[in-house]
Amino acid sequence: MEQEQQIRKNRRKKKRFRLRGILFLLLIAVLAIGAYVFMQFQSGHKLAEENSELPTIAFDGDPENQDYENILLLGVDARGEEISRTDTMMLVSHNKQTDEVKVTSFMRDIYAAIPGYQSYKLNTAYYLGVKETGQVEDGVALLADTLRTMMGVEIHHFAMIDFESFEKLVDIAAPNGVEIDVEKKMSKNIGVTLNPGVQNLNGKELLGYARFRADKDGDFGRVRRQQQVVSAMKDELISVSAIPKYPKLAGAAQGYIQTDLTVADQIKMATSIAMNGGTGVERLTLPVENSYSFTSYSHAGSVIEMDIEQNKQALSEFLSQPLD
């Protein structure tokens, strides 16, 4: 009897010992991962500091919900004190339940009712907001309000990047380049020469590809290529092997991207999409076919006048979101 009790005691001791060993190993792993994340973030942050620190931008986004998150992605010709227009305007929608990503591009020449101003091209809203107060956040807010008023869509966050910073971030995220099938020779007004065929493009080449519009498709072709670039970058970053780059990218982003998203939110979203969102990026360009016409106004130049209701319906169906 005593012998059996002793055997049970010895077994319990061994179990406790193994449990302590496992907990100790887990603790070491957590500390190691934390140290790695910190070092990688600091490495990226050092790159950001070499570029210059960007000011924190406040943004009055729509209330968060459990189903989806819409991020207004803006690309500008310049940054800092210079006032520019938004060359790229996209709404990146992240479905929190499925981790699907959808990208809606807005043509910059859309004739839009800008709150507090007369109607202008959509890409003028940011310019007017910054010009009025000198504050970048006012430009972002005015463009977001213009889209909310016109399309009834929720906008929860924003991210803005200039072209030089885009090149640098691409080279950090994809040091071996991003695979793109270049459909034709491109060189006019993009700073590089691209030849047809599947190839890996570095940051400068990828930016040139996204900006090219010297063909019959004009801005519509350029928007399509911008969406293609976003999709290719997403494919580059969703692989499990890319996850270790996230802390470094998040650190570098502090000097390259202006956003109201916290570093933790950036890493969390990227990791969630990488681990679960293996599907491709769905894309939509507004205005949709057969819903617009070209016209001209003395104060705004050549513009695209679109059927607002037709395009709101198309956007709602594409995003599977209710619009006001």
Summary of the structure (lengths in Angstrom):
residues: 324
radius of gyration: 24.0
end to end distance: 77.0
largest distance: 102.5
contacts: 1003
relative contact order: 0.16
helix: 49%
strand: 21%
